[in-house]
Structures are given as C-alpha cells and as structure tokens.
C-alpha cells in the first residue's frame, strides 16, 4: 500500500499483499516484528528492513520509516521477503 497524494498524513509503507503470509512466519511472537531482506523486481536486495506482522515497514537500516517517500524503492517493486 503506497501513500496517496490526497491524504493529509502519510501512511507507513507496506509490503504487497501477496507477501504477507511470508512475513507472518518470520515475525517473533513477542514483538510481532521481523528483520528481513527484500528482493526487488530489478534484482536488488535491500537489507535491514524491519516489518510488522501486518506487513507495515517500520524501519530501514535502524531508522524509522514513516512514509513511502523515505524508501529508495516503491513497495510495489518488492517481489520477495526473507529472513535476514
């Protein structure tokens, strides 16, 4: 889910829906989060991404992510999520 220009407040970026099942198996029960690596359509791998069980991207490289514009890729470019 990407932000919409007409929104008053930015929405945190999320993984594509088809990857949510993968994320839920990687998340730690206590925190409901997992540190993962993402593979993008162009073959690039992005490390150090923390995602919640619901697929919301919480941080990248230890820094909080509050809007899709803070990432150097679009969530729609993500084709795979795996343990980091």
N, C-alpha and C positions, 0 to 999 in steps of 0.2 A: 504494500500500500504506500503510495507516494503522497506527498503533500499536494494540496490543491491551492492554486493561486488565490481563490476567493476566501480561503479560510482566514480567520482573524489570528489564530495562533497556530504555529507549525505543529504538525503531527509527527511524532517519532517515526522513523522509517521502520518498515517490517519486511521480513523475508516473504517471498512469493508463497502463496497458499499451498502449493504442491510440495513444499519443503518442510511444512510444519510437523509432520509425523517424524521426520528425521531428527528435528530439534528436540522434540519431547523425549526421545530416548536418550539424548546426550545430556540433558539437564540433571543437575544434582537435586535430589528431593528436598534438601533443607533450604536451598536458595531459590530453586526454580529457574536457575540460570546455568549457562554453559559457555565456556570459552571455546570458540570454534575457528576454523579456517573456511573461507568461502572460495569457491571456484567460479569465475565469471565466464560469460559466453566467449570472450576473446582468449581464454586460456589462462589469464592472470589469476594468481592466488593471493588472497588477502588474509593475513594472519592477525591474531589478537583481537578478534571480534567477540564481544560478549552479547549474547542474546537471551531473552527470557523464553520461557516455555511457550508463550503465545506468539513467538516469532519476532517480537519487537527488538530492534538493535539498540542496546543500552550504551555500549561504549566501543571505541576503536582505539587500539594502542594505549589503553589506560585513560583515555579522555572521554568524558560523557558525550553522547550524540543526542541532540535534541531535534534535529531536522535533517531531512534527506540531503539538503544542500551541503552539509558538513562532510559527507562522504565523497570520495573521488570516483564514485561509480553510482549507477542507479540500481536500486533494489531489483528492478526487473531484469537486470543483467546477471543475477545470481542463478547459477544452474546446479550447484551442489554445495552442501554444507557437511562438514565432517569434524571429528574431534581434533583438537589442536594440542 
